[in-house]
Amino acid sequence: MNLIDLTLLDALAKLKSREITATELTRAYLDRIEKFGTELNCYITVTPERALADAAESDRRYAAGNPRPLEGIPIGMKDLFATKGIRTTAASKMLSNFVPEYESTVSRKLADAGCVLLGKTNLDEFAMGTMSKTSYFGAPVNPYQLDKRLTPGGSSGGSTAAVAGGMAVCATGTDTGGSIRFPAAVTGLVGMKPTYGVCSRYGCIAFASSLDHPGPIARTVDDAALMLGAMAGHDARESTSAPQADEIAASLLEPLADLSLNGVKIGIVKEFANIEISADMKSAMTGHIENLQRGGAEIVEISIPNILDALAAYYIIAPAEASSNLARYDGMRYGLRVPGADLIDTYKKTRSVGFGTEVKRRMVVGTAVLSSESYEVYFMQAARVRRIIDDAFSAAFEKCDFIICPTGAGPAIPLDSKMTPLDDYALDVFTVAMNLSGIPSCSVPAARAADGLPLGVQAVGRRFDDVRVLQLAKHIEKFANLDNRPTTIMGK
């Protein structure tokens, strides 16, 4: 038995039966991180002492007969979630030595559920990117076809590389414009962006506050559902936390029930037909649509008239919020400080040295669109487009129960691909609209391209219909029937 290939559900079953111990499972993952961690660069900080202490506590609880829901499951934590006493960097030089004195709600809830913390996973700096290339600590690498050095997606690329490469059973991510779903798609994993407000943002270093969605990354839909059940819940400390989150969390305490497709209407977005996708992606979509029809679903064409404007609206709103959120990094209270001749010079030098090129680019854009000359022309216009798109989703869901669409146009591309910033931003074309609207969306492994690389399809639903979105994703997963065991992917 290879412990690394166990899914979360499988690992829990063996832990509960005492066939394995949490310490054995944790040591297997720590050994693999030691062996392959540098090659994949998926962790910024590894926490072996904490992990083994967590595992020992889990073993005590199993022995006493009082295990918690995710007792003994080794996980990776995206290095955007504050972890008390453990370095939290946001993959930026600005916070390269920051050790928080507080704990994020998501990391606390997972610890309270019994998870074992293996370490903090790599990401795009301040979550700004789609390929994880902007990290101050270097880009993580997709475990598929390692010789090609492919992107594991972004910004949660470290989390997806860790899970796909067998260096965590599952991991946390954040999705601002597709940063859970796109990385999951190109690494053959399940990535769930829950409804906005279902997972608390308290203690999660902000990129764009109205768009950031914490969520789970796992190998199977059932695993992602259990993770989400532990992460979700109303949080009085977070003003946008949704009261409905407690009900969703409670619904995910048990394994997902099968979804009956009889009478279910599934929408295909007409406007997405104009976007060029790979032949393999077209074939995958066709196969899944036909399978859903055979299962009893009715496929209907829907229209989201302004959905192709979502990318432009997103890249105005997100940088605007980022410029505001990142104003706090001035070298005065925490993080990097580069002394200058006076206060203003210290600000300038600290921010010039502390932030990378992409973060600076987005802060400049965000500051510009919030200026008095541009606020009405750009920011408010983008906000209006956002409202139009949200209203269009609401109208579409009067005609269908779910929407399915590609997560990305094709498989992973090499990290050294020559792309302009606009080319990079365009990778979000299938994902950003769901963030603007705050609706749940789950990327699930759908097929393999001709060269063996994974492709992902999204299941999208109404606000707070997260459980049924996961159920539809599970149906897609069953039809695809793909092998994503880490030792199979890496051949070792």
C-alpha positions in Angstrom: 0.0 0.0 0.0 1.4 3.4 -1.0 0.2 5.9 1.5 0.8 8.8 -0.9 -1.9 7.5 -3.3 -4.7 7.5 -0.7 -7.5 9.9 -1.2 -8.8 11.8 1.8 -11.7 9.4 2.2 -9.4 6.4 1.9 -7.0 7.8 4.4 -9.7 8.6 6.9 -11.1 5.0 6.6 -7.7 3.5 7.3 -7.0 5.9 10.2 -10.3 5.0 11.8 -9.7 1.3 11.4 -6.3 1.8 12.9 -4.7 0.2 9.8 -2.4 3.1 9.7 -1.5 5.9 12.1 -1.5 9.6 11.6 2.2 9.7 12.3 2.9 7.1 9.6 0.8 9.0 7.1 2.4 12.3 8.0 6.0 10.9 7.9 5.2 9.5 4.4 4.3 13.0 3.2 7.2 14.7 4.9 9.6 12.2 3.3 8.1 12.9 -0.1 8.4 16.6 0.4 12.1 16.1 1.4 12.6 14.0 -1.8 10.7 16.0 -4.4 9.8 19.4 -2.7 12.7 21.3 -4.2 12.0 19.9 -7.7 8.3 21.1 -7.6 9.0 24.2 -5.4 5.5 23.8 -4.1 6.2 24.9 -0.5 7.6 28.1 0.8 7.8 26.9 4.4 7.6 23.3 5.5 6.6 22.7 9.2 7.8 19.1 10.1 7.8 19.7 13.9 4.2 21.1 13.8 3.1 18.3 11.5 4.4 15.6 13.7 3.0 17.2 16.8 -0.4 17.5 15.1 -0.2 13.8 14.0 0.7 12.7 17.5 -2.4 14.5 18.9 -4.5 12.8 16.2 -3.2 9.4 17.2 -4.1 10.1 20.8 -7.6 11.0 19.7 -8.0 7.9 17.6 -6.8 5.8 20.5 -9.3 7.5 22.9 -12.1 7.1 20.4 -12.9 10.8 19.9 -11.5 11.7 16.5 -12.5 14.9 14.8 -14.0 15.0 11.2 -10.6 15.3 9.4 -8.4 13.8 12.1 -4.9 13.1 11.0 -5.2 14.3 7.4 -2.0 16.1 6.2 -2.7 19.3 4.3 -0.9 22.2 2.6 -2.0 25.7 3.5 -1.7 28.4 0.8 0.8 31.0 2.1 -1.9 33.7 2.0 -3.6 32.4 5.2 -2.2 33.8 8.4 -0.8 31.0 10.7 0.1 32.1 14.2 3.7 31.6 14.9 4.5 30.3 11.4 5.9 32.5 8.6 3.3 33.8 6.3 4.7 35.5 3.2 2.1 35.9 0.5 5.1 34.9 -1.8 6.4 38.5 -1.5 9.7 40.0 -0.4 7.5 42.5 1.4 6.4 39.8 3.9 9.3 37.3 3.5 10.0 37.3 7.3 6.5 38.1 8.6 5.3 35.8 11.4 1.7 36.6 12.4 0.4 36.7 16.0 -3.0 35.7 14.9 -4.7 32.8 13.0 -6.9 32.9 10.0 -10.4 31.5 10.4 -9.9 28.9 7.6 -6.6 27.6 9.0 -8.1 27.5 12.6 -11.2 25.6 11.4 -9.1 23.0 9.6 -6.8 22.6 12.6 -9.9 22.3 14.8 -11.2 19.6 12.4 -8.0 17.6 13.1 -5.9 18.4 10.0 -2.1 18.1 10.1 -0.3 21.1 8.8 2.6 20.1 6.5 3.5 23.7 5.6 2.7 26.8 3.6 2.4 26.4 -0.2 3.8 28.6 -2.9 1.7 31.1 -5.0 1.8 34.1 -7.2 2.9 37.2 -5.2 -0.2 38.4 -3.3 -2.2 36.0 -5.4 -1.6 38.2 -8.5 -1.1 36.0 -11.5 -2.4 32.9 -13.4 0.8 30.8 -13.7 2.4 31.2 -10.2 5.4 32.8 -12.0 5.3 36.0 -9.9 6.3 34.4 -6.6 9.4 36.0 -4.9 10.4 32.4 -4.1 10.3 31.1 -7.7 7.6 29.4 -9.6 6.2 26.0 -8.5 6.2 23.3 -11.2 3.4 21.1 -12.5 4.1 17.4 -11.6 2.8 16.3 -15.0 5.6 15.7 -17.5 8.2 17.3 -15.3 10.8 17.6 -18.1 8.6 20.2 -19.8 8.4 22.4 -16.7 4.7 23.3 -17.1 2.8 25.8 -15.1 0.6 24.4 -12.2 -1.6 27.4 -12.8 -2.0 30.4 -10.5 -2.3 31.8 -8.1 -2.8 28.6 -6.1 -0.2 26.8 -8.1 1.8 25.7 -5.1 -1.3 24.1 -3.6 -2.1 22.2 -6.8 1.4 21.1 -7.4 1.6 19.8 -3.8 -1.6 17.8 -4.0 -1.0 16.4 -7.6 2.6 15.6 -6.7 1.7 13.7 -3.5 3.0 16.3 -1.0 -0.4 16.9 0.6 -3.6 15.0 0.7 -5.4 18.2 0.0 -4.8 22.0 0.3 -6.4 25.4 0.6 -6.5 27.9 -2.1 -8.1 31.3 -2.9 -10.0 32.2 -6.0 -10.1 35.8 -7.1 -10.6 35.3 -10.8 -10.1 31.6 -11.2 -7.1 31.0 -8.9 -8.4 27.7 -7.5 -10.2 26.4 -10.6 -7.6 27.0 -13.3 -4.7 25.5 -11.3 -6.9 22.5 -10.5 -7.8 22.1 -14.1 -4.2 22.0 -15.4 -3.1 19.6 -12.6 -5.9 17.1 -12.9 -7.5 18.0 -9.6 -10.9 19.2 -8.1 -11.0 22.9 -7.2 -14.0 24.4 -5.6 -14.8 28.1 -5.5 -17.7 28.4 -3.1 -20.3 31.1 -3.0 -18.8 34.4 -1.8 -19.1 34.5 2.0 -19.3 30.8 2.6 -15.6 30.6 3.7 -14.4 33.5 5.9 -11.7 35.8 4.6 -10.6 36.7 8.2 -6.8 36.4 8.4 -6.5 35.8 4.6 -4.1 38.4 3.1 -6.3 40.4 0.8 -5.9 40.8 -2.9 -9.3 42.1 -4.0 -11.7 41.9 -1.1 -15.0 41.7 -3.0 -13.6 39.0 -5.3 -11.5 36.7 -3.0 -13.0 33.3 -2.3 -11.1 30.8 -0.1 -11.8 27.2 -1.0 -10.5 23.6 -1.2 -8.2 21.8 -3.6 -8.3 18.0 -3.6 -8.0 14.9 -5.8 -11.7 13.9 -5.7 -15.0 15.8 -5.4 -15.8 13.9 -2.2 -12.5 15.0 -0.7 -13.2 18.6 -1.7 -16.7 18.4 -0.2 -15.3 17.2 3.1 -12.7 20.0 3.1 -15.3 22.6 2.3 -17.4 21.3 5.1 -14.6 22.0 7.5 -13.6 25.4 6.0 -17.1 26.8 5.7 -19.2 28.6 8.3 -20.4 32.0 9.4 -17.7 34.2 11.0 -18.8 37.2 13.1 -15.3 38.6 12.7 -15.7 38.9 8.9 -18.3 41.4 7.7 -19.0 39.7 4.4 -19.4 36.2 5.9 -22.8 34.7 5.0 -25.2 33.3 7.6 -26.1 30.5 5.0 -22.5 29.2 5.4 -23.4 27.3 8.5 -26.1 25.3 6.7 -23.8 24.5 3.8 -21.1 23.3 6.3 -23.6 21.1 8.1 -24.8 19.6 4.8 -21.2 18.5 4.0 -20.6 16.5 7.1 -21.7 13.3 5.3 -20.5 12.0 1.9 -22.2 13.6 -1.1 -25.4 11.9 -2.3 -25.8 11.2 -6.0 -27.6 13.8 -8.0 -30.6 12.7 -10.1 -30.4 14.3 -13.5 -34.0 13.6 -14.4 -35.6 17.0 -15.2 -32.4 18.9 -14.5 -31.6 21.6 -17.0 -28.0 22.4 -17.7 -27.1 25.6 -19.5 -24.4 26.1 -22.2 -23.3 29.8 -22.5 -23.9 30.9 -26.0 -21.2 33.6 -25.9 -18.5 31.1 -24.9 -18.8 29.5 -28.4 -16.9 32.5 -29.8 -13.8 31.6 -27.7 -11.1 29.5 -29.3 -10.4 26.3 -27.3 -8.3 23.2 -28.1 -9.7 20.3 -30.1 -9.2 18.1 -27.0 -11.2 20.5 -24.9 -14.0 20.6 -27.5 -14.1 16.8 -27.5 -14.2 16.7 -23.7 -17.1 19.1 -23.6 -19.1 17.2 -26.2 -18.6 13.9 -24.4 -19.7 15.3 -21.1 -22.7 17.0 -22.6 -23.8 13.8 -24.3 -23.3 11.9 -21.0 -25.4 14.4 -19.1 -28.2 14.0 -21.6 -28.0 10.2 -21.4 -28.4 10.6 -17.6 -31.7 12.5 -18.1 -30.5 16.1 -18.1 -31.9 18.6 -20.6 -29.2 20.8 -22.3 -30.4 24.4 -22.9 -28.6 27.3 -24.6 -28.4 30.3 -22.3 -27.1 33.8 -22.9 -25.0 36.0 -20.6 -24.7 38.9 -23.0 -21.9 40.8 -21.3 -19.9 37.8 -20.1 -17.0 38.5 -22.5 -16.8 41.9 -20.9 -16.1 40.3 -17.5 -12.4 40.1 -18.1 -12.1 43.9 -18.7 -14.3 44.7 -15.7 -12.3 42.3 -13.5 -9.0 43.9 -14.4 -10.3 47.3 -13.4 -12.1 46.3 -10.2 -9.4 43.8 -8.9 -6.4 46.2 -9.3 -8.5 49.0 -7.8 -9.1 47.0 -4.7 -5.6 45.7 -4.6 -4.1 49.2 -4.7 -6.2 50.0 -1.6 -5.5 46.8 0.2 -1.7 47.0 -0.4 -1.4 50.6 0.8 -0.9 49.2 4.3 2.5 47.9 3.4 4.6 51.0 4.1 7.5 49.6 6.2 6.2 51.1 9.3 4.3 48.4 11.3 5.4 45.1 9.9 7.1 43.5 6.9 10.1 44.8 5.0 11.5 48.3 5.7 14.1 50.0 3.6 15.4 53.1 5.4 15.3 56.3 3.4 16.3 59.9 3.9 12.9 60.8 5.4 9.5 59.2 5.9 8.3 59.6 2.2 11.6 58.3 0.9 11.3 55.3 3.2 7.9 54.6 1.9 9.1 54.8 -1.7 12.2 52.6 -1.2 10.3 50.0 0.8 7.5 49.6 -1.7 9.9 49.8 -4.7 12.0 46.9 -3.3 9.3 45.0 -1.5 6.9 44.5 -4.4 7.4 42.6 -7.6 6.7 43.8 -11.1 3.2 42.3 -11.5 2.1 43.7 -8.1 3.4 47.1 -9.0 1.7 47.0 -12.3 -1.7 46.2 -10.7 -1.3 48.8 -8.0 -0.5 51.5 -10.6 -3.5 50.5 -12.7 -5.7 50.4 -9.6 -4.6 53.8 -8.4 -5.1 55.2 -11.9 -8.7 54.0 -12.2 -9.6 55.3 -8.7 -8.3 58.8 -9.5 -10.8 61.6 -9.7 -10.3 61.9 -13.4 -10.9 58.2 -14.1 -13.2 56.9 -11.3 -16.5 57.5 -13.1 -15.1 56.5 -16.6 -13.4 53.3 -15.5 -14.2 52.0 -12.0 -17.9 52.9 -11.9 -18.4 51.6 -15.5 -16.8 48.3 -14.5 -19.0 48.1 -11.4 -22.1 48.6 -13.7 -20.9 45.8 -16.0 -20.4 43.6 -12.9 -24.1 44.3 -11.9 -25.3 43.5 -15.5 -23.4 40.2 -15.5 -24.8 39.3 -12.1 -28.3 40.1 -13.3 -27.7 38.0 -16.4 -26.7 35.0 -14.3 -29.8 35.4 -12.3 -31.9 35.5 -15.4 -30.1 32.5 -16.9 -30.7 30.4 -13.7 -34.5 30.9 -14.3 -34.0 28.8 -17.4 -31.5 26.2 -16.1 -30.4 24.6 -12.8 -26.6 24.6 -13.6 -24.1 25.8 -16.2 -21.2 23.9 -17.5 -18.2 25.3 -19.4 -14.5 24.7 -19.8 -12.3 25.9 -17.0 -9.5 26.8 -19.4 -9.0 26.8 -23.2 -6.6 23.8 -23.0 -3.9 22.0 -21.0 -1.0 23.5 -19.0 1.6 25.5 -20.9 5.3 25.8 -20.2 6.4 28.2 -17.5 8.8 29.8 -19.9 6.1 30.6 -22.5 6.5 34.1 -23.9 3.3 35.9 -22.9 2.4 39.5 -22.5 0.5 40.6 -19.4 -2.6 40.7 -21.5 -2.1 37.1 -22.7 -1.7 36.1 -19.1 -4.9 37.8 -18.1 -6.8 36.2 -20.9 -6.3 32.8 -19.3 -9.0 33.8 -16.9 -11.7 34.2 -19.6 -13.8 31.3 -18.5 -13.5 31.9 -14.7 -13.7 35.6 -13.8 -17.4 36.1 -14.4 -18.2 33.7 -11.5 -16.1 35.8 -9.2 -17.8 39.0 -10.2 -21.2 37.4 -9.4 -20.0 35.5 -6.3 -21.7 32.2 -7.4 -20.3 28.7 -6.7 -18.2 27.0 -9.4 -16.3 23.7 -9.2 -13.6 22.6 -11.7 -13.4 18.9 -12.1 -11.0 16.7 -14.1 -12.8 16.0 -17.3 -10.4 14.4 -19.8 -6.8 14.1 -20.9 -5.5 15.9 -23.9 -3.8 13.9 -26.7 -0.4 14.4 -25.0 -1.8 13.1 -21.7 -2.2 16.5 -19.9 -5.4 17.0 -17.9 -8.3 19.2 -18.9 -11.0 20.6 -16.5 -14.7 21.4 -16.9 -16.6 23.7 -14.5 -20.0 23.1 -12.9 -21.6 26.4 -12.0 -24.7 26.9 -9.9 -26.9 29.5 -8.1 -25.7 31.4 -5.1 -25.6 29.1 -2.1 -26.3 26.0 -4.2 -22.8 24.8 -3.4 -23.7 21.3 -2.3 -25.6 20.5 -5.6 -22.8 22.0 -7.6 -20.5 19.5 -6.0 -23.0 16.7 -6.7 -23.0 17.6 -10.4 -19.2 17.8 -10.4 -19.2 14.3 -8.9 -21.3 13.1 -11.8 -18.8 14.6 -14.3 -15.9 13.1 -12.3 -17.5 9.6 -12.5 -17.9 9.7 -16.3 -14.3 11.0 -16.8 -12.9 8.2 -14.5 -9.4 9.5 -14.6 -6.4 8.2 -12.6 -4.8 11.1 -10.7 -2.7 9.1 -8.2 0.5 11.1 -7.5 2.8 8.1 -8.1 1.2 7.5 -11.5 1.5 11.1 -12.5 5.2 11.5 -11.5 6.0 7.9 -12.3 7.7 7.6 -8.8 
